[in-house]
Each structure stands twice: as C-alpha cells, then as structure tokens.
C-alpha cells in the first residue's frame, strides 16, 4: 500500500476524531447523540431490523 495513502487515511481519521470530540464538547450530549444517530441511521437500522425480524418471525412461539 502506498505510504502517502496511509498517511492521508490516518490524518483523515485523526481530524475526524478531533472534530467529533470538539463537537461533543461544544454541544450537550443529547444534541450530539441525536444528530449522529440520525446521520448514521442507514448503517445500523438494517441490522437491527433483520435481528428483530428473526426474533419475531422465526423464533415466534
């Protein structure tokens, strides 16, 4: 892997983490988590829905 690509990737992760920390400190915790849960809903919602579907349909007694 190209060493410059690795440096750019590590720098991007570092600055994104720094952005999240600053935003968390600047706002209160509830606003921060509401904002980021809405932004990342498309990632975790299908997994939650699939798990719930299995529980309610397959393991239904």
Buried (B, 14 or more C-beta within 10 A) or exposed (E): EEEEEEEEEEEEEEEEEEEEEEEBEEEEEEEBEEEEEEEEEEEEEEEEEEEEEEEEEEEEE
